[in-house]
Amino acid sequence: MAQLVKLLDYVSRYENDLSRYPTQYIRLKTTHWERMKLRWLNEEDLTMWQQEAVMEPEQQPEEGKWFSPFFRLLKRKDQQDEEIEVDIETEEQDEKELFDFNPSIIYKPENLEQLKKLYMDQLFHFQLKWASSTMLEHSRLDAKFLRDSLLKSFTQQLPDSYLLFYYPVLKVKKAPVELDILLITPLECLCITVLEGEDASAFIGTGDRFWTKKIGDRETKLVNPLIGLNRMEKIVSSIFAEQNIQFPVKKFIVSKNGYIDYPAIPFDTKIIDRRSHADWFGALQRSTIPMKFNQFKAAQVLLDTTQTTASSRLFDEQEEQMDINE
């Protein structure tokens, strides 16, 4: 899962220490997945054992020994759980909330793929928590992000080594500037503008201020996406240049379900539409390149430039308690 480093102008855990949180996230993700998978597998083993005991009573062990498979199973589970627990329990006491992630099997998955989907959905919710709160502050998370299919696809389907800025707000000359999507891979920064519309809609590009969106016989106007995309690339490139960071910046206009028709597209911009989206996204998914030092530098300088709007968690909790007492 790509790591959601910044969401809008929400306060983010990654702002505290970008060099530390990505590795903690990967460890947390792996640890809890192994725990959840072990729990599911052991419950499956226990269910099968119980069914066999009921179906074939004549083959049960001698009296007094019938419980041994059951206890061996529980003992193995306890030992494996204890090994997994050690890694988390060694964290400092004041970081407990950081690992306040307890995925649960809320229904019985029929196979490992269903279990993985259940886990990933719960981890996605936890990512949103990390992207909207710290130990001391929090931002009010808009519930729409819980259902955001685009955000889910980026976080759930891309490698852990990718750092995602989802519509961040940057401070440029003390003025807030809203950007689209920034995906910091180990090798480059991808500036992505997404054109969303009904299935098989067509986007007709021009060099003017407006493009045309067609759905059957209906036509609507939309602002030329190159305007915002070019501005985003210029801002990011200038931030890197000011800090002497050599990190490539590339531009993409993306439409997963629609078609984009613009023959005059600039050479430094790539169009990804329904015809090429699967290949493009698949190439991103298959990357096995680990995180790089330059990637951290690029992400950190962007984080340092973002705007954050948050309130004190302690103050809000005190106010809520006062309201309850009244």
Disulfide bonds with the S-S distance in Angstrom:
none
